[in-house]
Amino acid sequence: MPIPSDYIERCYAGWLAKIIGIRLGAPIEGWTYERILKTFGELTDYPKRYNDFAADDDSNGPMFFLRAMDFLKPGQELTPQHVAEALLNYAPREHGFFWWGGYGVSTEHTAYLNLAHGIPAPRSGSVQQNGSTVAEQIGGQIFIDCWGLVSPNNPEQAARLATAAASVTHGGNGVYGGVFIAVCIALAFGMRDVKEIVEAALAYIPADCEYARAVNAVRAFHATGEGGWRDCFAYIHDNFGYDKYPGNCHIIPNSCVIVMAMLYGENRFSDTINICNMAGWDTDCNVGNVATILGVLNGLRGMDLAKWQPEIHDMLVCSSVLGSLNVMDIPYGASYMANIGYRLAGEQPPEPWRGIFSDRIESCHFEYPTSTHNLRVRRESDKPHSLTNTDEAAFTGRRSLRLDVPDLMPGETVALYKRTYEQPQDYDDSRYDPEFSPLLYPGQTVTGSVMAPEGAEITACLYARELGKDGKGEGRVITGSEVTLRPGEWRTLELTFSGGSGIIREAGFLFTGAQNVAGAASDAAVYVDDLAFHGDPDVTLDMRTLGADRWMTGRTQVRQFTRLTGLLYLEEGMLHLSGADFAEGYAGHHNWGDVRVTATLRLVAGQQGAVLARVQGAQRSYGFGFTARGTLALMKNAGGWHVLVERPFDAQPEQDYELEITVRGNTLTGRLNGIELTCADPDPYLTGCIGLSARGGSHIAVKAITVTGADSK
């Protein structure tokens, strides 16, 4: 079946709805209906306002399990083992990402440890391996939305992909629930009534399974027409409640709530998600799933976005092992999914989407109606402003972002910017332990286009602001050339940063009211489009000045670094990394390509330490360093480390070594003390972060890491 013409926009609607649903339900996760009613009365809005909302497992799962699609060879079908590799690759080891409640308690933790110890998927999540209690908890459906979003009007494909994905961590009804939700989402691209969607989705799971029995029971109660959703929930509570099923969060009671909300919500987005939230139990999971279905069904125009969207900021925080992927905007996720949807259908996206998906998926392009790409405004005065996604003008494509600044005084400055590095003070909580690396680095270039309509005279330039040296205040501001905007004329601006060690906290546009004879305020407006970051880094991570960020829970993050496992800390001007078996930490951007990475490394204890390049996660990277065999080696991590080329080297403890690894295309080169090792990888990783690795119980310390383009002098 061909991709529907409105697929891309409705994919964005579904993904945005998922985040709205998670955000709506998260503050009351685990509450009962009675507690919600007593606390809030009729809850029809967000129960808590956040500064920004930190990571949640319900969005971590679909966003990163879907990246298993990047592991496939041309023509290859997705298997459970591919999704298992994505889980092991992107989830930090037993912290962040999802609930690490212990083996035999948390379904995902159990499956992760099974996989890590060699039990393959799908046995890793099966009833056969883990028993029905563990296998049939709720996670099989809460992480599954992405497989429906990439399968518009193709329920067979959605069912097949969801089966492969859910079976990595779940079994039995845990898998059937994943299939049911993914199929509902796929069907919502073409069907227009939730009752029909629910009925059609049941055909894709066994008719005699407990999941189907529960769904049909809710349908039958609704069909009687007796009472409202509260009466239905009382029926669910008495017949399918938490007391009827074992484990911490069983899938069946929550699936009943999802179906109840859809049936009684009668295709209305807000009514459906509010009913689902009021019912309680696993609210962020349930509301996230049902919101995705209703978001796809209704599209952006039917989602009451004036009420729900502003709180989201078009932003998604994650907690993978890759810090530059842990703050993304909603358009990025929707574009990533839609691109896969076209690939699976064997079709090409239309323009301008084809160019966006292939060349500038992480840029701020504003092609999705209502999107802001998480751009923020700071005005010198306390007067109001407004940001509006519009089709009135565009530099490329069809849409742009309009900034209106009433009563702009001559000389007054307004910043329109993207926050490029996140810190604990940006958040009110520490859900699922996010860690961050910057999105922009010294050496790189910012570009953006701007145009003013008729109205006040205004000047514009690009700028970047560094983080203060203490990590709390505001640091140096770098500005590009200032231009006076002429009405109706688009100007493309550019700003390149010289190399350095500063952390860039934000980047964007500065607008200044031009001087006029009267010196009076005037209303001003500008359109912006295509804000993007380009080029090779030229940055030094100096551990003497790096510092650490402390979260309200007491958890600390070495600034710019994420941790896979082990200890990662700063002491006496050095970054230390150690672990009982192995330890790894990462920094930099996931899109870095041909780079040279130099690190001054010391073996404090043990024999194995390496500097890493093109890190794509815990299972995919290159390394150059010392091995347990007393050699210096270039190595590749492909689900396990193996040596590409080596030579004997007697590395001494407490001695500093300047290790250099250069990656250029498929060629790797390592240098140390006049020794050069080089090799070509026939199946190369072409982009990735940088990092450090200590294996075999070793402890390493690093003074500084420098990253430049591979061909930099």
C-alpha positions in Angstrom: 0.0 0.0 0.0 1.5 3.4 -0.9 2.5 5.9 1.7 -0.4 8.4 2.3 0.2 11.9 1.2 -0.2 13.4 4.7 2.1 10.7 6.3 4.9 12.9 7.3 2.8 15.5 9.1 0.7 12.8 10.9 3.9 10.9 11.9 4.9 14.2 13.6 1.5 14.4 15.2 1.8 10.9 16.5 5.2 11.4 17.9 4.4 14.7 19.4 1.2 13.2 20.9 3.3 10.4 22.5 5.5 12.9 24.3 2.4 14.9 25.4 0.9 11.7 26.8 4.1 10.8 28.7 4.4 14.3 30.1 0.7 14.3 31.1 0.9 11.0 32.9 4.4 11.0 34.4 3.7 13.1 37.6 1.0 10.7 38.7 2.5 7.4 37.5 1.4 4.6 39.8 -1.4 6.6 41.4 -4.9 5.1 41.9 -8.1 6.6 40.5 -9.2 7.4 44.0 -6.0 9.3 44.8 -6.1 11.3 41.6 -9.8 12.2 42.3 -9.1 13.2 45.9 -6.0 15.3 44.9 -7.2 17.0 41.7 -10.9 16.4 41.3 -11.5 16.2 37.6 -8.0 16.2 36.1 -8.1 17.7 32.6 -4.6 19.3 32.3 -1.0 18.7 33.2 -0.9 17.9 36.9 2.5 19.5 37.3 4.4 22.2 35.5 8.0 21.5 34.8 10.8 23.9 33.9 11.9 21.3 31.4 10.9 17.6 31.5 13.7 15.2 32.0 14.1 11.7 30.3 11.4 9.0 30.5 11.7 5.3 29.7 8.5 5.5 27.6 10.3 7.7 25.0 13.8 6.2 25.4 12.6 2.8 24.3 10.9 3.6 21.0 13.5 6.2 20.0 16.5 3.9 20.5 15.1 0.4 19.8 14.1 1.8 16.4 17.7 2.5 15.7 18.1 -1.2 15.1 17.0 -0.3 11.6 20.4 1.3 11.1 22.1 -2.0 11.7 20.4 -3.8 8.8 22.2 -4.6 5.5 20.3 -3.8 2.3 17.4 -6.2 1.9 17.8 -7.6 5.4 14.7 -8.2 7.6 14.6 -7.0 11.2 15.1 -9.8 13.7 14.8 -9.8 17.5 18.6 -10.0 17.6 18.9 -6.7 15.8 16.7 -5.0 18.4 18.7 -6.7 21.1 21.9 -5.2 19.7 20.3 -1.8 19.8 19.3 -2.3 23.4 22.8 -3.3 24.4 24.3 -0.5 22.3 22.3 2.5 23.5 21.3 1.7 27.1 23.8 2.6 29.8 24.7 -0.5 31.8 22.3 -0.6 34.7 21.6 3.1 35.1 19.3 5.5 33.3 17.2 4.6 30.2 14.6 2.4 32.0 13.8 0.9 35.4 16.7 -1.2 36.7 14.7 -3.0 39.4 16.7 -6.2 39.6 16.8 -9.5 37.9 13.4 -11.2 38.0 11.8 -8.0 39.2 12.2 -5.6 36.3 11.4 -7.2 33.0 13.8 -5.0 31.0 16.7 -5.4 33.5 16.2 -9.2 33.4 16.3 -9.3 29.6 19.3 -7.0 29.4 21.3 -9.2 31.7 20.2 -12.3 29.7 21.5 -10.7 26.6 24.7 -9.4 28.2 25.5 -13.0 29.3 24.9 -14.5 25.9 21.3 -15.6 26.0 20.0 -14.6 22.5 16.8 -12.9 21.5 14.0 -13.8 21.5 14.7 -16.3 24.3 16.0 -13.3 26.3 12.5 -12.1 27.0 10.5 -15.3 26.7 8.2 -17.0 29.1 10.3 -20.1 28.6 13.4 -18.2 30.0 11.8 -15.8 32.5 8.4 -17.2 33.5 5.1 -15.5 32.7 5.1 -13.0 35.5 8.3 -11.3 34.4 7.6 -11.8 30.7 4.1 -10.3 30.7 4.7 -6.9 32.4 3.8 -3.7 30.6 7.0 -2.9 28.7 6.1 -4.9 25.7 3.6 -2.2 24.6 5.0 1.0 26.1 8.1 1.0 23.9 6.4 -0.1 20.7 4.8 3.1 19.1 7.6 3.6 16.7 6.9 0.4 14.8 3.4 1.6 14.0 4.6 5.1 13.1 6.9 3.6 10.4 4.1 1.4 9.1 1.3 3.7 7.8 -1.7 1.6 6.6 0.4 -1.5 6.8 -0.7 -3.4 9.9 0.9 -6.7 8.8 4.3 -4.9 8.8 3.6 -3.2 12.1 2.7 -6.6 13.6 5.8 -8.3 12.3 8.2 -5.5 13.5 6.5 -5.2 16.8 6.8 -8.9 17.4 10.5 -8.8 16.7 11.0 -5.8 19.0 8.8 -6.8 21.9 10.1 -10.4 22.1 13.5 -9.1 23.0 12.3 -8.2 26.5 8.9 -9.8 26.8 6.9 -12.9 26.0 3.3 -14.1 25.8 0.8 -11.3 26.4 3.7 -8.9 26.7 4.3 -9.4 23.0 0.7 -9.5 22.1 0.2 -6.1 23.7 3.0 -4.7 21.7 1.5 -6.0 18.5 -1.9 -4.7 19.3 -0.7 -1.1 20.0 1.6 -1.0 16.9 -1.2 -2.2 14.7 -3.7 0.3 16.1 -1.2 3.1 15.2 -0.6 1.7 11.7 -4.4 1.5 11.2 -5.0 5.0 12.4 -3.3 6.4 9.3 -6.2 5.1 7.2 -9.2 4.3 9.5 -11.3 7.1 11.0 -13.0 5.5 14.0 -11.3 4.0 17.1 -13.9 1.3 17.6 -13.1 0.0 14.1 -9.4 0.3 14.8 -9.6 -1.8 18.0 -11.7 -4.5 16.3 -9.3 -4.7 13.4 -6.2 -4.8 15.6 -7.5 -7.8 17.5 -7.1 -9.9 14.3 -3.3 -9.7 14.7 -3.1 -11.4 18.1 -4.3 -14.9 19.1 -8.1 -14.9 19.7 -7.8 -17.1 22.8 -5.0 -15.1 24.6 -5.7 -13.2 27.8 -5.0 -9.9 26.1 -7.7 -10.5 23.6 -10.1 -11.7 26.3 -9.6 -8.5 28.3 -10.0 -6.2 25.3 -13.2 -7.9 24.2 -14.6 -7.7 27.8 -14.1 -3.9 27.7 -15.6 -3.7 24.3 -18.6 -5.7 25.4 -19.2 -3.5 28.5 -19.0 -0.4 26.3 -21.4 -1.9 23.8 -24.1 -2.2 26.5 -24.3 1.6 26.7 -24.8 1.4 30.5 -23.1 4.2 32.4 -19.9 6.1 31.4 -16.2 5.4 31.6 -16.1 5.4 35.4 -18.6 2.5 35.4 -16.4 0.8 32.9 -13.3 1.4 35.0 -15.1 0.0 38.1 -15.8 -3.1 36.0 -12.1 -3.3 34.9 -11.0 -2.8 38.5 -13.1 -5.6 39.7 -12.4 -8.1 36.9 -9.0 -7.2 35.5 -7.4 -5.1 38.3 -3.8 -5.2 39.6 -4.8 -7.8 42.3 -5.8 -10.3 39.5 -2.3 -10.4 37.9 1.2 -10.9 39.4 4.2 -8.7 39.2 4.9 -5.0 39.6 3.0 -3.6 36.5 1.2 -6.2 34.5 0.2 -5.5 31.0 -3.5 -6.6 31.2 -5.0 -4.1 33.6 -3.3 -1.2 31.8 -4.4 -2.5 28.4 -8.0 -2.4 29.6 -7.6 1.2 30.6 -6.2 2.1 27.1 -9.1 0.4 25.3 -11.6 2.0 27.7 -10.2 5.5 27.1 -10.3 5.0 23.3 -13.9 3.8 23.3 -15.3 6.4 25.7 -13.2 9.2 24.2 -15.0 8.7 20.9 -12.1 9.8 18.7 -11.6 13.1 20.6 -7.9 13.6 21.5 -8.2 15.5 24.7 -11.1 13.5 26.1 -9.3 10.3 25.4 -6.0 11.2 27.1 -7.8 12.7 30.1 -9.9 9.6 30.7 -6.8 7.5 30.4 -4.9 9.7 32.9 -7.8 9.9 35.4 -8.0 6.1 35.6 -4.5 5.9 37.1 -2.2 2.9 37.3 0.7 3.2 34.8 -0.4 6.6 33.5 2.6 7.8 31.5 2.7 4.5 29.7 -1.0 4.2 29.0 -1.5 7.9 28.1 1.6 7.8 25.9 0.3 4.8 23.9 -3.3 6.1 23.5 -2.1 9.6 22.6 0.0 8.2 19.7 -3.0 6.4 18.3 -5.3 9.5 18.6 -2.6 11.8 17.4 -2.2 9.9 14.2 -6.0 9.5 13.9 -6.8 13.2 14.3 -3.6 14.9 13.0 -2.2 18.2 14.3 -5.5 20.0 13.7 -7.5 17.7 16.0 -5.1 17.6 19.0 -6.0 20.8 20.9 -2.4 21.9 20.6 -2.9 25.4 22.0 -3.5 23.6 25.3 -1.0 20.7 25.1 2.0 21.7 23.0 3.5 24.8 24.8 4.5 22.7 27.8 6.5 20.3 25.5 8.8 23.0 24.0 9.1 20.7 20.9 11.8 19.0 23.0 12.6 15.5 24.0 15.2 14.6 26.6 16.6 11.0 26.5 19.1 9.0 28.6 21.1 6.9 26.2 24.9 6.4 26.3 25.4 9.1 23.7 25.1 12.6 25.2 24.5 14.5 21.9 21.5 12.3 21.3 20.0 12.9 24.7 18.5 16.3 23.9 16.7 16.2 20.6 13.7 18.1 19.2 10.4 16.4 18.3 10.9 17.1 14.5 14.1 15.1 14.6 12.4 12.0 15.9 9.4 12.4 13.5 11.8 12.8 10.6 13.9 9.8 11.6 10.8 7.6 11.8 9.2 8.9 8.6 12.4 8.4 6.7 12.4 4.7 7.8 8.7 4.5 6.9 9.5 5.5 3.3 12.5 3.1 3.1 10.3 0.2 4.3 7.7 1.1 1.7 10.3 1.3 -1.1 9.4 4.9 -1.8 11.2 8.2 -1.9 10.0 11.1 0.3 8.7 14.1 -1.5 10.7 17.4 -1.4 11.6 19.3 0.6 11.6 16.3 3.0 14.0 14.2 0.9 16.7 16.8 1.4 15.9 17.3 5.0 16.0 13.6 5.8 19.2 13.0 4.0 21.3 16.2 4.6 19.8 18.3 7.5 17.7 16.1 9.7 19.1 17.9 12.8 18.6 21.4 11.5 15.9 23.8 12.5 13.8 23.8 9.3 10.3 24.5 10.7 8.5 22.4 7.9 6.3 20.7 10.5 3.3 23.0 11.2 3.4 24.2 14.8 7.1 23.2 15.3 9.6 25.5 17.0 12.6 23.1 17.2 12.9 24.1 20.9 14.1 27.6 20.1 13.7 30.0 23.0 13.5 33.8 23.3 15.3 36.1 25.8 14.4 39.8 25.8 16.2 42.5 27.7 12.9 44.0 28.8 10.0 42.1 30.5 7.7 43.0 27.6 6.0 40.1 25.8 6.9 38.4 22.6 5.5 35.5 20.5 6.9 32.7 18.3 4.7 31.3 15.5 5.4 28.6 13.0 4.0 30.1 9.7 3.7 29.5 6.0 3.8 33.3 5.3 7.4 33.1 4.3 10.3 30.6 3.9 13.9 30.6 2.8 13.7 27.0 1.8 10.7 24.7 1.8 7.3 26.1 2.7 7.5 27.3 6.4 9.5 29.3 8.8 9.4 30.6 12.4 8.1 34.1 13.0 9.2 36.1 16.0 7.1 39.1 17.0 8.5 41.7 19.4 6.0 44.4 20.3 7.4 47.8 21.5 11.0 47.1 20.6 13.1 50.0 21.8 16.1 51.4 19.8 19.1 49.5 21.0 17.1 46.8 22.7 18.4 43.3 22.0 16.4 40.1 21.7 17.9 36.6 21.5 16.3 33.7 19.6 18.4 30.7 20.4 18.8 27.0 20.8 20.3 25.7 24.0 23.2 23.6 23.0 24.3 22.2 26.3 22.0 21.0 29.1 22.6 21.2 32.9 20.8 20.0 36.0 19.5 23.5 36.8 17.4 23.3 33.6 15.3 20.5 35.2 13.0 20.0 38.1 13.8 16.3 38.5 16.3 13.6 37.4 14.0 11.1 35.7 16.0 8.2 34.3 19.4 10.0 34.8 20.0 11.9 31.6 23.6 12.9 30.8 24.5 15.4 28.1 27.2 16.4 25.6 27.1 19.6 23.7 25.4 19.9 20.3 28.0 22.5 19.1 31.7 22.8 19.5 34.6 25.3 18.9 35.8 25.0 15.4 32.3 24.5 14.0 30.1 26.9 12.0 26.5 28.1 12.6 24.4 29.2 9.7 20.9 30.6 9.6 18.6 32.7 7.4 16.5 35.7 8.4 14.1 38.1 6.9 12.1 41.1 8.1 8.7 42.0 6.8 7.5 45.6 6.6 7.9 47.4 9.9 10.5 48.5 12.3 14.2 48.7 11.3 16.1 45.9 12.9 19.7 44.5 12.8 20.6 40.8 13.1 23.6 38.7 13.7 24.4 35.1 14.8 25.9 34.6 18.2 27.0 31.9 20.7 27.3 32.1 24.4 29.8 29.9 26.4 29.1 28.4 29.8 30.8 30.3 32.6 34.0 28.8 34.0 32.3 27.7 37.1 29.6 25.9 35.1 26.9 28.1 36.5 27.2 31.6 35.2 27.3 33.1 31.7 30.6 33.1 29.8 32.0 34.7 26.7 29.6 35.8 23.9 30.9 35.4 20.3 29.0 37.4 17.6 29.1 37.3 13.9 28.8 40.2 11.5 25.8 42.4 12.0 23.5 43.2 9.1 20.6 45.6 8.8 17.5 43.7 7.5 15.7 45.1 4.5 12.0 44.2 4.3 11.3 41.2 2.2 15.0 40.2 1.6 16.3 37.0 3.1 19.8 37.2 4.5 21.9 34.1 5.2 24.3 34.6 8.2 27.3 32.6 9.2 29.5 32.4 12.3 32.5 30.2 12.8 34.2 29.7 16.2 37.9 29.5 16.6 39.2 26.4 18.4 39.2 26.3 22.1 38.0 24.6 25.3 34.9 26.5 26.1 31.5 24.7 26.4 29.0 26.4 24.1 25.8 26.8 26.1 23.5 28.4 23.4 23.6 29.6 19.8 21.2 31.5 17.6 20.2 35.0 16.4 20.6 38.4 18.1 18.1 41.1 16.9 18.6 44.7 17.9 16.2 47.6 17.4 17.8 50.2 15.1 18.2 53.8 16.3 15.6 56.2 15.0 15.2 59.9 15.1 12.4 59.8 17.6 14.0 57.2 19.8 10.6 55.6 20.2 9.6 52.0 20.5 8.1 50.2 17.5 6.6 46.8 16.8 9.1 44.5 15.1 8.9 41.0 13.5 11.4 38.7 11.8 11.2 35.3 10.0 14.0 32.8 10.6 14.7 29.6 8.8 17.4 26.8 8.5 19.4 27.3 11.7 22.1 24.6 11.5 25.5 23.6 12.8 28.3 22.4 10.5 31.9 21.5 10.2 34.7 19.8 12.1 35.4 20.4 15.8 38.6 22.0 17.0 38.2 21.5 20.7 40.3 20.5 23.7 38.7 18.9 26.7 41.1 20.1 29.5 40.3 18.1 32.6 41.8 20.8 34.8 38.9 23.1 33.9 36.1 20.7 32.9 34.2 20.4 36.2 31.2 18.4 37.1 27.4 18.9 37.2 25.5 17.8 40.3 21.8 16.8 40.1 19.3 17.2 42.9 19.5 13.5 43.6 23.2 13.8 44.4 24.2 12.1 41.1 27.1 13.9 39.4 28.1 14.0 35.7 31.6 15.0 34.5 30.7 17.9 32.3 30.2 16.9 28.6 30.7 13.1 29.3 28.3 10.2 29.5 29.1 7.0 31.2 28.4 3.5 30.0 29.7 1.8 33.1 32.4 2.0 35.7 33.6 5.0 37.7 34.2 8.3 35.8 35.4 11.2 38.0 37.7 14.2 38.1 40.6 14.3 40.6 43.8 16.4 40.7 43.3 17.8 37.3 42.7 14.4 35.6 39.7 12.4 34.4 39.7 9.0 35.9 38.0 5.9 34.5 38.0 2.5 36.2 35.8 -0.6 36.6 35.6 -4.0 38.1 35.6 -5.6 34.7 35.4 -2.8 32.1 34.5 0.9 32.0 33.8 3.4 29.2 32.9 7.0 29.0 32.0 9.1 25.9 31.9 12.7 24.8 31.5 14.7 21.6 28.9 14.5 18.8 27.4 11.4 17.2 27.8 13.0 13.7 31.5 13.6 13.8 33.1 11.9 10.8 36.8 12.2 9.8 38.5 13.3 13.0 41.8 13.1 14.8 41.6 12.4 18.5 44.6 12.9 20.8 44.6 12.0 24.5 47.3 12.1 27.2 46.6 8.9 29.0 48.1 7.2 32.0 47.8 3.6 33.2 47.1 4.0 37.0 46.4 0.2 37.5 46.1 -2.7 35.1 47.3 -2.9 31.4 44.3 -2.0 29.2 43.4 1.6 28.3 42.4 3.1 25.0 41.1 6.3 23.4 38.0 5.8 21.2 36.7 7.3 18.0 33.5 7.0 16.0 31.7 5.7 19.1 28.1 4.8 18.0 27.3 3.2 21.3 28.4 0.5 23.7 28.7 -2.1 20.9 30.1 0.0 18.0 33.4 2.0 18.1 37.1 2.1 17.3 39.9 2.2 19.8 43.6 2.8 19.9 45.6 1.8 23.0 47.1 -0.9 25.2 45.9 -4.5 25.4 46.3 -7.3 28.0 48.8 -9.0 25.7 51.4 -6.3 26.1 50.7 -4.8 22.7 49.7 -1.4 21.2 46.7 -2.0 19.0 44.0 -0.5 16.7 40.8 -2.2 17.7 37.1 -2.4 16.6 34.1 -3.0 18.9 31.5 -4.9 16.9 29.4 -6.4 19.7 32.8 -7.2 21.3 36.3 -5.9 21.0 38.7 -7.4 18.5 42.2 -6.4 17.3 42.6 -5.1 13.8 46.4 -4.6 13.9 48.9 -4.6 16.8 52.6 -4.6 17.7 54.4 -5.3 21.0 54.6 -2.4 23.4 55.6 -2.5 27.1 53.4 0.2 28.5 54.5 1.3 32.0 52.2 2.3 34.9 52.2 6.0 36.0 53.7 7.2 32.7 51.9 9.6 30.4 51.4 8.5 26.8 50.1 10.7 24.0 47.8 8.4 22.0 46.5 9.6 18.7 43.8 8.0 16.6 42.8 9.3 13.2 39.7 8.1 11.3 39.4 9.1 7.6 36.8 7.2 5.6 37.4 3.5 6.2 41.1 4.1 7.1 42.3 4.1 10.8 45.7 5.3 11.9 47.1 5.2 15.4 50.3 6.9 16.5 52.4 6.8 19.7 56.1 7.6 20.3 57.0 7.4 16.5 55.1 4.1 16.1 52.3 4.2 13.5 49.7 1.5 13.0 47.2 1.7 10.1 44.5 -0.4 8.6 41.4 -0.3 6.5 38.0 -1.5 7.7 35.9 -3.1 4.9 32.7 -2.5 6.9 33.4 0.8 8.6 31.6 3.0 11.1 31.6 6.5 9.4 30.5 8.8 12.2 30.4 8.8 16.0 31.5 10.3 19.3 34.9 10.0 21.0 35.6 8.3 24.3 37.8 6.3 26.7 37.9 2.7 27.6 39.5 0.7 30.4 39.2 -3.0 30.4 40.3 -6.0 32.5 39.7 -4.1 35.7 42.1 -1.4 34.7 42.2 2.2 35.9 43.3 5.0 33.5 43.6 8.7 33.9 43.6 11.4 31.2 44.9 15.0 31.3 43.3 16.3 28.1 41.6 15.2 24.9 41.9 17.2 21.7 39.6 16.6 18.7 40.1 18.2 15.3 39.3 17.4 11.7 41.3 14.5 10.3 43.2 16.8 7.9 43.8 19.7 10.3 47.4 20.8 10.7 
